[in-house]
Amino acid sequence: MIHITEAAAKQLHVLVAEKSLPSTDGLRLAVEKGGCAGLQYAMTLATPEADDHIAEAFGARVLVDPESLTFLDGSTLDYEDGLSGSGFRIHNPKATRNCGCGTSFEPAA
């Protein structure tokens, strides 16, 4: 299961509205090979696919394919807007090490 904070949900609503997407669309959260820690997060706005895991909170949706869910199950999607920049942040309990940029991680063995 993916958890979505209220701040992340609010930002997702803004993005979906800006793109005039249907309310059934959401943020596709995926894991790909790459980054300095081995795996990296990828995010795009998308329409759900048949085998997606769909997490919903505060009226927002996060879509995760089955393979990515292996690495993301139990994670929390948050949105931060601060001095060091703004953007979505993933708090992943399955990551043993994160890259300094926060977009790549090394999974637990």
N, CA, C and O atoms as CSV, one atom per row, in Angstrom:
chain,resi,resn,atom,element,x,y,z
A,1,MET,N,N,0.836,-1.174,0.000
A,1,MET,CA,C,0.000,0.000,0.000
A,1,MET,C,C,0.889,1.248,0.000
A,1,MET,O,O,1.914,1.300,0.680
A,2,ILE,N,N,0.478,2.233,-0.767
A,2,ILE,CA,C,1.168,3.518,-0.823
A,2,ILE,C,C,0.336,4.520,-0.036
A,2,ILE,O,O,-0.883,4.584,-0.197
A,3,HIS,N,N,0.985,5.294,0.805
A,3,HIS,CA,C,0.292,6.320,1.591
A,3,HIS,C,C,0.502,7.674,0.908
A,3,HIS,O,O,1.568,7.948,0.358
A,4,ILE,N,N,-0.523,8.502,0.955
A,4,ILE,CA,C,-0.472,9.829,0.335
A,4,ILE,C,C,-0.781,10.858,1.413
A,4,ILE,O,O,-1.828,10.788,2.058
A,5,THR,N,N,0.118,11.807,1.610
A,5,THR,CA,C,-0.149,12.849,2.597
A,5,THR,C,C,-1.138,13.861,2.016
A,5,THR,O,O,-1.363,13.912,0.807
A,6,GLU,N,N,-1.710,14.648,2.892
A,6,GLU,CA,C,-2.650,15.666,2.449
A,6,GLU,C,C,-1.958,16.689,1.544
A,6,GLU,O,O,-2.546,17.148,0.565
A,7,ALA,N,N,-0.716,17.047,1.867
A,7,ALA,CA,C,0.028,18.006,1.040
A,7,ALA,C,C,0.250,17.451,-0.370
A,7,ALA,O,O,0.116,18.183,-1.350
A,8,ALA,N,N,0.586,16.169,-0.477
A,8,ALA,CA,C,0.778,15.546,-1.790
A,8,ALA,C,C,-0.533,15.507,-2.562
A,8,ALA,O,O,-0.554,15.772,-3.764
A,9,ALA,N,N,-1.613,15.180,-1.886
A,9,ALA,CA,C,-2.920,15.130,-2.541
A,9,ALA,C,C,-3.316,16.498,-3.082
A,9,ALA,O,O,-3.814,16.600,-4.203
A,10,LYS,N,N,-3.101,17.542,-2.304
A,10,LYS,CA,C,-3.433,18.897,-2.764
A,10,LYS,C,C,-2.651,19.243,-4.024
A,10,LYS,O,O,-3.216,19.800,-4.966
A,11,GLN,N,N,-1.365,18.923,-4.055
A,11,GLN,CA,C,-0.551,19.229,-5.233
A,11,GLN,C,C,-0.979,18.388,-6.428
A,11,GLN,O,O,-0.963,18.875,-7.558
A,12,LEU,N,N,-1.360,17.145,-6.202
A,12,LEU,CA,C,-1.844,16.304,-7.297
A,12,LEU,C,C,-3.118,16.885,-7.900
A,12,LEU,O,O,-3.286,16.875,-9.119
A,13,HIS,N,N,-4.015,17.390,-7.054
A,13,HIS,CA,C,-5.233,18.031,-7.550
A,13,HIS,C,C,-4.888,19.225,-8.440
A,13,HIS,O,O,-5.506,19.423,-9.486
A,14,VAL,N,N,-3.911,20.008,-8.029
A,14,VAL,CA,C,-3.483,21.168,-8.818
A,14,VAL,C,C,-2.963,20.708,-10.184
A,14,VAL,O,O,-3.344,21.271,-11.210
A,15,LEU,N,N,-2.106,19.700,-10.205
A,15,LEU,CA,C,-1.522,19.227,-11.462
A,15,LEU,C,C,-2.573,18.652,-12.408
A,15,LEU,O,O,-2.555,18.936,-13.605
A,16,VAL,N,N,-3.489,17.845,-11.873
A,16,VAL,CA,C,-4.548,17.251,-12.697
A,16,VAL,C,C,-5.445,18.344,-13.269
A,16,VAL,O,O,-5.842,18.273,-14.432
A,17,ALA,N,N,-5.767,19.349,-12.464
A,17,ALA,CA,C,-6.609,20.459,-12.937
A,17,ALA,C,C,-5.891,21.288,-13.999
A,17,ALA,O,O,-6.498,21.672,-14.998
A,18,GLU,N,N,-4.605,21.565,-13.791
A,18,GLU,CA,C,-3.831,22.353,-14.765
A,18,GLU,C,C,-3.791,21.678,-16.134
A,18,GLU,O,O,-3.799,22.354,-17.163
A,19,LYS,N,N,-3.746,20.357,-16.144
A,19,LYS,CA,C,-3.673,19.601,-17.397
A,19,LYS,C,C,-5.061,19.236,-17.936
A,19,LYS,O,O,-5.175,18.609,-18.989
A,20,SER,N,N,-6.114,19.631,-17.209
A,20,SER,CA,C,-7.501,19.316,-17.588
A,20,SER,C,C,-7.701,17.815,-17.786
A,20,SER,O,O,-8.364,17.386,-18.731
A,21,LEU,N,N,-7.122,17.026,-16.888
A,21,LEU,CA,C,-7.241,15.570,-16.961
A,21,LEU,C,C,-8.492,15.104,-16.215
A,21,LEU,O,O,-8.976,15.798,-15.321
A,22,PRO,N,N,-9.013,13.940,-16.576
A,22,PRO,CA,C,-10.160,13.406,-15.839
A,22,PRO,C,C,-9.758,13.042,-14.407
A,22,PRO,O,O,-8.591,12.758,-14.138
A,23,SER,N,N,-10.713,13.053,-13.510
A,23,SER,CA,C,-10.424,12.773,-12.100
A,23,SER,C,C,-9.970,11.335,-11.863
A,23,SER,O,O,-9.454,11.021,-10.790
A,24,THR,N,N,-10.156,10.454,-12.853
A,24,THR,CA,C,-9.692,9.074,-12.723
A,24,THR,C,C,-8.189,8.946,-12.934
A,24,THR,O,O,-7.595,7.937,-12.556
A,25,ASP,N,N,-7.562,9.970,-13.541
A,25,ASP,CA,C,-6.112,9.952,-13.740
A,25,ASP,C,C,-5.399,10.263,-12.426
A,25,ASP,O,O,-5.998,10.768,-11.476
A,26,GLY,N,N,-4.127,9.952,-12.399
A,26,GLY,CA,C,-3.365,10.216,-11.192
A,26,GLY,C,C,-1.874,10.264,-11.480
A,26,GLY,O,O,-1.448,10.322,-12.634
A,27,LEU,N,N,-1.110,10.241,-10.434
A,27,LEU,CA,C,0.342,10.260,-10.549
A,27,LEU,C,C,0.839,8.828,-10.652
A,27,LEU,O,O,0.645,8.025,-9.739
A,28,ARG,N,N,1.489,8.511,-11.780
A,28,ARG,CA,C,2.108,7.193,-11.916
A,28,ARG,C,C,3.470,7.262,-11.255
A,28,ARG,O,O,4.326,8.061,-11.634
A,29,LEU,N,N,3.650,6.412,-10.263
A,29,LEU,CA,C,4.895,6.320,-9.514
A,29,LEU,C,C,5.536,4.991,-9.880
A,29,LEU,O,O,4.934,3.932,-9.701
A,30,ALA,N,N,6.760,5.050,-10.394
A,30,ALA,CA,C,7.436,3.831,-10.848
A,30,ALA,C,C,8.878,3.812,-10.363
A,30,ALA,O,O,9.429,4.830,-9.945
A,31,VAL,N,N,9.464,2.638,-10.431
A,31,VAL,CA,C,10.871,2.447,-10.092
A,31,VAL,C,C,11.570,1.936,-11.345
A,31,VAL,O,O,11.112,0.989,-11.983
A,32,GLU,N,N,12.689,2.579,-11.688
A,32,GLU,CA,C,13.473,2.203,-12.859
A,32,GLU,C,C,14.922,2.001,-12.450
A,32,GLU,O,O,15.371,2.544,-11.440
A,33,LYS,N,N,15.655,1.218,-13.237
A,33,LYS,CA,C,17.089,1.085,-13.003
A,33,LYS,C,C,17.754,2.400,-13.352
A,33,LYS,O,O,17.409,3.030,-14.351
A,34,GLY,N,N,18.705,2.816,-12.531
A,34,GLY,CA,C,19.448,4.033,-12.810
A,34,GLY,C,C,19.697,4.827,-11.548
A,34,GLY,O,O,19.409,4.372,-10.440
A,35,GLY,N,N,20.229,6.003,-11.728
A,35,GLY,CA,C,20.561,6.848,-10.581
A,35,GLY,C,C,21.836,6.376,-9.922
A,35,GLY,O,O,22.333,5.290,-10.218
A,36,CYS,N,N,22.359,7.182,-9.041
A,36,CYS,CA,C,23.644,6.843,-8.428
A,36,CYS,C,C,23.524,5.791,-7.328
A,36,CYS,O,O,24.541,5.280,-6.859
A,37,ALA,N,N,22.305,5.457,-6.906
A,37,ALA,CA,C,22.150,4.451,-5.867
A,37,ALA,C,C,21.610,3.127,-6.415
A,37,ALA,O,O,21.398,2.191,-5.644
A,38,GLY,N,N,21.383,3.029,-7.726
A,38,GLY,CA,C,20.959,1.760,-8.320
A,38,GLY,C,C,19.559,1.775,-8.914
A,38,GLY,O,O,19.354,1.278,-10.021
A,39,LEU,N,N,18.600,2.333,-8.200
A,39,LEU,CA,C,17.231,2.448,-8.687
A,39,LEU,C,C,16.784,3.892,-8.528
A,39,LEU,O,O,17.236,4.596,-7.625
A,40,GLN,N,N,15.900,4.324,-9.406
A,40,GLN,CA,C,15.413,5.697,-9.300
A,40,GLN,C,C,13.903,5.734,-9.450
A,40,GLN,O,O,13.296,4.853,-10.059
A,41,TYR,N,N,13.315,6.770,-8.884
A,41,TYR,CA,C,11.879,6.977,-8.972
A,41,TYR,C,C,11.552,7.722,-10.255
A,41,TYR,O,O,12.313,8.583,-10.696
A,42,ALA,N,N,10.415,7.385,-10.850
A,42,ALA,CA,C,9.900,8.096,-12.017
A,42,ALA,C,C,8.450,8.466,-11.726
A,42,ALA,O,O,7.700,7.664,-11.168
A,43,MET,N,N,8.057,9.678,-12.104
A,43,MET,CA,C,6.698,10.150,-11.862
A,43,MET,C,C,6.156,10.832,-13.102
A,43,MET,O,O,6.817,11.682,-13.699
A,44,THR,N,N,4.934,10.449,-13.487
A,44,THR,CA,C,4.237,11.093,-14.592
A,44,THR,C,C,2.746,11.073,-14.290
A,44,THR,O,O,2.276,10.232,-13.523
A,45,LEU,N,N,2.007,11.989,-14.887
A,45,LEU,CA,C,0.556,11.940,-14.797
A,45,LEU,C,C,0.082,10.927,-15.828
A,45,LEU,O,O,0.569,10.915,-16.959
A,46,ALA,N,N,-0.873,10.070,-15.444
A,46,ALA,CA,C,-1.272,8.982,-16.335
A,46,ALA,C,C,-2.681,8.491,-16.036
A,46,ALA,O,O,-3.281,8.811,-15.010
A,47,THR,N,N,-3.178,7.704,-16.974
A,47,THR,CA,C,-4.452,7.013,-16.836
A,47,THR,C,C,-4.171,5.626,-16.264
A,47,THR,O,O,-3.190,4.994,-16.658
A,48,PRO,N,N,-5.004,5.137,-15.347
A,48,PRO,CA,C,-4.761,3.814,-14.765
A,48,PRO,C,C,-4.759,2.710,-15.823
A,48,PRO,O,O,-5.517,2.759,-16.791
A,49,GLU,N,N,-3.905,1.726,-15.623
A,49,GLU,CA,C,-3.870,0.532,-16.457
A,49,GLU,C,C,-4.468,-0.619,-15.663
A,49,GLU,O,O,-4.559,-0.554,-14.437
A,50,ALA,N,N,-4.873,-1.665,-16.357
A,50,ALA,CA,C,-5.628,-2.769,-15.751
A,50,ALA,C,C,-4.943,-3.400,-14.540
A,50,ALA,O,O,-5.619,-3.757,-13.575
A,51,ASP,N,N,-3.620,-3.545,-14.571
A,51,ASP,CA,C,-2.934,-4.238,-13.473
A,51,ASP,C,C,-2.333,-3.297,-12.424
A,51,ASP,O,O,-1.602,-3.745,-11.541
A,52,ASP,N,N,-2.628,-2.022,-12.514
A,52,ASP,CA,C,-2.093,-1.049,-11.553
A,52,ASP,C,C,-2.666,-1.230,-10.153
A,52,ASP,O,O,-3.833,-1.576,-9.972
A,53,HIS,N,N,-1.813,-0.987,-9.180
A,53,HIS,CA,C,-2.268,-0.797,-7.804
A,53,HIS,C,C,-2.645,0.681,-7.728
A,53,HIS,O,O,-1.864,1.541,-8.136
A,54,ILE,N,N,-3.828,0.978,-7.211
A,54,ILE,CA,C,-4.277,2.363,-7.121
A,54,ILE,C,C,-4.442,2.726,-5.649
A,54,ILE,O,O,-5.243,2.130,-4.929
A,55,ALA,N,N,-3.667,3.713,-5.224
A,55,ALA,CA,C,-3.784,4.239,-3.862
A,55,ALA,C,C,-4.566,5.545,-3.956
A,55,ALA,O,O,-4.303,6.371,-4.830
A,56,GLU,N,N,-5.524,5.726,-3.054
A,56,GLU,CA,C,-6.331,6.949,-3.053
A,56,GLU,C,C,-6.380,7.531,-1.649
A,56,GLU,O,O,-6.527,6.809,-0.662
A,57,ALA,N,N,-6.256,8.840,-1.581
A,57,ALA,CA,C,-6.394,9.563,-0.320
A,57,ALA,C,C,-6.702,11.017,-0.637
A,57,ALA,O,O,-6.127,11.595,-1.559
A,58,PHE,N,N,-7.597,11.595,0.117
A,58,PHE,CA,C,-7.964,13.005,-0.042
A,58,PHE,C,C,-8.399,13.301,-1.481
A,58,PHE,O,O,-8.216,14.415,-1.972
A,59,GLY,N,N,-8.977,12.298,-2.154
A,59,GLY,CA,C,-9.460,12.477,-3.515
A,59,GLY,C,C,-8.384,12.418,-4.586
A,59,GLY,O,O,-8.677,12.667,-5.756
A,60,ALA,N,N,-7.159,12.101,-4.225
A,60,ALA,CA,C,-6.058,12.002,-5.185
A,60,ALA,C,C,-5.691,10.533,-5.385
A,60,ALA,O,O,-5.922,9.695,-4.514
A,61,ARG,N,N,-5.118,10.243,-6.549
A,61,ARG,CA,C,-4.757,8.864,-6.890
A,61,ARG,C,C,-3.276,8.744,-7.248
A,61,ARG,O,O,-2.700,9.607,-7.910
A,62,VAL,N,N,-2.683,7.639,-6.785
A,62,VAL,CA,C,-1.325,7.272,-7.169
A,62,VAL,C,C,-1.412,5.886,-7.798
A,62,VAL,O,O,-1.994,4.967,-7.222
A,63,LEU,N,N,-0.831,5.748,-8.978
A,63,LEU,CA,C,-0.877,4.517,-9.755
A,63,LEU,C,C,0.503,3.861,-9.729
A,63,LEU,O,O,1.512,4.517,-9.988
A,64,VAL,N,N,0.543,2.565,-9.417
A,64,VAL,CA,C,1.828,1.863,-9.337
A,64,VAL,C,C,1.693,0.511,-10.029
A,64,VAL,O,O,0.778,-0.255,-9.728
A,65,ASP,N,N,2.604,0.217,-10.954
A,65,ASP,CA,C,2.597,-1.083,-11.626
A,65,ASP,C,C,3.074,-2.156,-10.640
A,65,ASP,O,O,3.772,-1.843,-9.676
A,66,PRO,N,N,2.701,-3.422,-10.879
A,66,PRO,CA,C,3.052,-4.490,-9.931
A,66,PRO,C,C,4.542,-4.626,-9.635
A,66,PRO,O,O,4.917,-4.863,-8.487
A,67,GLU,N,N,5.396,-4.480,-10.643
A,67,GLU,CA,C,6.836,-4.620,-10.419
A,67,GLU,C,C,7.374,-3.510,-9.513
A,67,GLU,O,O,8.179,-3.765,-8.618
A,68,SER,N,N,6.924,-2.288,-9.752
A,68,SER,CA,C,7.363,-1.156,-8.922
A,68,SER,C,C,6.827,-1.266,-7.503
A,68,SER,O,O,7.480,-0.841,-6.550
A,69,LEU,N,N,5.633,-1.841,-7.364
A,69,LEU,CA,C,5.034,-1.974,-6.033
A,69,LEU,C,C,5.913,-2.822,-5.113
A,69,LEU,O,O,5.908,-2.630,-3.897
A,70,THR,N,N,6.661,-3.749,-5.686
A,70,THR,CA,C,7.596,-4.570,-4.904
A,70,THR,C,C,8.560,-3.686,-4.121
A,70,THR,O,O,8.888,-3.984,-2.973
A,71,PHE,N,N,9.014,-2.599,-4.743
A,71,PHE,CA,C,9.973,-1.691,-4.114
A,71,PHE,C,C,9.305,-0.565,-3.330
A,71,PHE,O,O,9.935,0.046,-2.466
A,72,LEU,N,N,8.029,-0.283,-3.625
A,72,LEU,CA,C,7.371,0.897,-3.054
A,72,LEU,C,C,6.329,0.592,-1.978
A,72,LEU,O,O,5.849,1.510,-1.312
A,73,ASP,N,N,5.978,-0.666,-1.801
A,73,ASP,CA,C,4.947,-1.010,-0.826
A,73,ASP,C,C,5.327,-0.491,0.559
A,73,ASP,O,O,6.424,-0.758,1.049
A,74,GLY,N,N,4.426,0.241,1.178
A,74,GLY,CA,C,4.676,0.817,2.494
A,74,GLY,C,C,5.237,2.226,2.448
A,74,GLY,O,O,5.436,2.851,3.489
A,75,SER,N,N,5.495,2.735,1.238
A,75,SER,CA,C,6.059,4.081,1.085
A,75,SER,C,C,4.995,5.157,1.279
A,75,SER,O,O,3.795,4.902,1.175
A,76,THR,N,N,5.470,6.360,1.564
A,76,THR,CA,C,4.595,7.523,1.700
A,76,THR,C,C,5.018,8.566,0.682
A,76,THR,O,O,6.194,8.913,0.574
A,77,LEU,N,N,4.023,9.065,-0.072
A,77,LEU,CA,C,4.252,10.156,-1.014
A,77,LEU,C,C,3.877,11.447,-0.317
A,77,LEU,O,O,2.756,11.603,0.168
A,78,ASP,N,N,4.826,12.374,-0.272
A,78,ASP,CA,C,4.611,13.671,0.372
A,78,ASP,C,C,4.966,14.762,-0.625
A,78,ASP,O,O,5.592,14.496,-1.651
A,79,TYR,N,N,4.566,15.985,-0.321
A,79,TYR,CA,C,4.947,17.132,-1.128
A,79,TYR,C,C,5.523,18.172,-0.189
A,79,TYR,O,O,4.910,18.526,0.818
A,80,GLU,N,N,6.716,18.661,-0.531
A,80,GLU,CA,C,7.383,19.659,0.293
A,80,GLU,C,C,7.650,20.909,-0.533
A,80,GLU,O,O,8.014,20.828,-1.706
A,81,ASP,N,N,7.467,22.047,0.084
A,81,ASP,CA,C,7.735,23.321,-0.564
A,81,ASP,C,C,8.571,24.134,0.413
A,81,ASP,O,O,8.043,24.753,1.337
A,82,GLY,N,N,9.882,24.124,0.198
A,82,GLY,CA,C,10.768,24.775,1.152
A,82,GLY,C,C,11.906,25.511,0.481
A,82,GLY,O,O,11.940,25.644,-0.743
A,83,LEU,N,N,12.827,25.982,1.278
A,83,LEU,CA,C,13.963,26.743,0.780
A,83,LEU,C,C,14.854,25.936,-0.157
A,83,LEU,O,O,15.450,26.488,-1.081
A,84,SER,N,N,14.944,24.632,0.082
A,84,SER,CA,C,15.811,23.803,-0.751
A,84,SER,C,C,15.089,23.284,-1.995
A,84,SER,O,O,15.627,22.449,-2.722
A,85,GLY,N,N,13.893,23.768,-2.237
A,85,GLY,CA,C,13.149,23.372,-3.427
A,85,GLY,C,C,11.808,22.764,-3.075
A,85,GLY,O,O,11.530,22.437,-1.921
A,86,SER,N,N,10.994,22.622,-4.090
A,86,SER,CA,C,9.690,22.021,-3.879
A,86,SER,C,C,9.547,20.806,-4.770
A,86,SER,O,O,10.166,20.724,-5.831
A,87,GLY,N,N,8.736,19.872,-4.338
A,87,GLY,CA,C,8.484,18.686,-5.140
A,87,GLY,C,C,7.977,17.541,-4.302
A,87,GLY,O,O,7.920,17.608,-3.075
A,88,PHE,N,N,7.610,16.491,-5.002
A,88,PHE,CA,C,7.157,15.283,-4.333
A,88,PHE,C,C,8.358,14.571,-3.725
A,88,PHE,O,O,9.435,14.535,-4.319
A,89,ARG,N,N,8.169,14.017,-2.558
A,89,ARG,CA,C,9.203,13.249,-1.862
A,89,ARG,C,C,8.620,11.882,-1.513
A,89,ARG,O,O,7.463,11.768,-1.107
A,90,ILE,N,N,9.424,10.874,-1.676
A,90,ILE,CA,C,9.001,9.517,-1.350
A,90,ILE,C,C,9.772,9.067,-0.128
A,90,ILE,O,O,11.003,9.058,-0.122
A,91,HIS,N,N,9.046,8.699,0.893
A,91,HIS,CA,C,9.637,8.148,2.110
A,91,HIS,C,C,9.445,6.637,2.012
A,91,HIS,O,O,8.347,6.121,2.221
A,92,ASN,N,N,10.524,5.945,1.692
A,92,ASN,CA,C,10.470,4.526,1.371
A,92,ASN,C,C,11.170,3.698,2.445
A,92,ASN,O,O,12.391,3.771,2.581
A,93,PRO,N,N,10.405,2.907,3.213
A,93,PRO,CA,C,11.029,2.084,4.249
A,93,PRO,C,C,11.868,0.938,3.688
A,93,PRO,O,O,12.640,0.324,4.425
A,94,LYS,N,N,11.729,0.644,2.410
A,94,LYS,CA,C,12.505,-0.437,1.800
A,94,LYS,C,C,13.838,0.040,1.235
A,94,LYS,O,O,14.610,-0.758,0.703
A,95,ALA,N,N,14.111,1.331,1.349
A,95,ALA,CA,C,15.374,1.881,0.864
A,95,ALA,C,C,16.394,1.837,1.998
A,95,ALA,O,O,16.150,2.353,3.088
A,96,THR,N,N,17.535,1.216,1.727
A,96,THR,CA,C,18.588,1.161,2.742
A,96,THR,C,C,19.524,2.356,2.634
A,96,THR,O,O,20.200,2.726,3.593
A,97,ARG,N,N,19.549,2.957,1.432
A,97,ARG,CA,C,20.403,4.121,1.208
A,97,ARG,C,C,19.744,4.980,0.142
A,97,ARG,O,O,19.254,4.465,-0.863
A,98,ASN,N,N,19.733,6.290,0.364
A,98,ASN,CA,C,19.181,7.236,-0.598
A,98,ASN,C,C,20.292,8.107,-1.147
A,98,ASN,O,O,21.272,8.400,-0.461
A,99,CYS,N,N,20.126,8.513,-2.386
A,99,CYS,CA,C,21.052,9.461,-3.011
A,99,CYS,C,C,20.796,10.838,-2.402
A,99,CYS,O,O,19.700,11.101,-1.906
A,100,GLY,N,N,21.773,11.695,-2.434
A,100,GLY,CA,C,21.623,13.033,-1.894
A,100,GLY,C,C,20.516,13.833,-2.566
A,100,GLY,O,O,19.901,14.691,-1.933
A,101,CYS,N,N,20.258,13.562,-3.845
A,101,CYS,CA,C,19.214,14.298,-4.554
A,101,CYS,C,C,17.822,13.797,-4.200
A,101,CYS,O,O,16.835,14.481,-4.473
A,102,GLY,N,N,17.723,12.606,-3.593
A,102,GLY,CA,C,16.431,12.075,-3.169
A,102,GLY,C,C,15.644,11.374,-4.257
A,102,GLY,O,O,14.506,10.968,-4.023
A,103,THR,N,N,16.222,11.220,-5.450
A,103,THR,CA,C,15.464,10.560,-6.515
A,103,THR,C,C,15.939,9.133,-6.800
A,103,THR,O,O,15.327,8.429,-7.603
A,104,SER,N,N,17.004,8.708,-6.163
A,104,SER,CA,C,17.435,7.328,-6.352
A,104,SER,C,C,17.705,6.687,-4.992
A,104,SER,O,O,17.942,7.362,-3.990
A,105,PHE,N,N,17.658,5.345,-5.002
A,105,PHE,CA,C,17.808,4.625,-3.738
A,105,PHE,C,C,18.368,3.236,-3.992
A,105,PHE,O,O,18.347,2.724,-5.111
A,106,GLU,N,N,18.866,2.650,-2.923
A,106,GLU,CA,C,19.314,1.255,-2.941
A,106,GLU,C,C,18.321,0.465,-2.106
A,106,GLU,O,O,18.108,0.784,-0.936
A,107,PRO,N,N,17.706,-0.568,-2.690
A,107,PRO,CA,C,16.715,-1.339,-1.940
A,107,PRO,C,C,17.361,-2.290,-0.945
A,107,PRO,O,O,18.522,-2.671,-1.095
A,108,ALA,N,N,16.603,-2.666,0.063
A,108,ALA,CA,C,17.062,-3.670,1.016
A,108,ALA,C,C,17.190,-4.994,0.278
A,108,ALA,O,O,16.431,-5.265,-0.652
A,109,ALA,N,N,18.132,-5.803,0.683
A,109,ALA,CA,C,18.375,-7.103,0.017
A,109,ALA,C,C,17.225,-8.045,0.253
A,109,ALA,O,O,17.247,-9.179,-0.226
